[in-house]
Amino acid sequence: MPWKVRFRDKDFIGNEGWDPEFEFEVREALTHTQELSGSAEIIIHVKDNSVDDVTVHESSDPDEFPFNGVHGHHPELGEVFLFSGVPDDGEGQLIALYSAKDFGEQPYNDERFTGDGS
């Protein structure tokens, strides 16, 4: 289920439910693609089976946090950040942030998560 989040002082839609085929299609369509030089930690706080908040920490050290990312532009999704990694639960995970407001299932939260846990 998508959620609204603020990241790097911009508004994005966050989603952790993409299937691998769709992820592949998005990666293939990205333009101006750039690997992020550092790493990220993205903590999705869940309450009552729903995302309650999101915390994002970034580091210039590519090995400090479990997620590495790629940034680019997609013809339908707009600006896109794809973060992939293996967080503490031991399973591979993809978290996508994209700027298109009218794409696919709409976010459920009215107020954007700040991205910093506040």
ABEGO torsion letter per residue (X at the ends): XBBBBBBGGBBBBBBAABBAAAAAAAAAABBGBBBBABBBBBBBBBBGGBBABBBBBBBABAAABABBBBBBBBAAAEBBBBBBEBBAAGBBBBBBBBABAABEBBBABABBBAGAGX
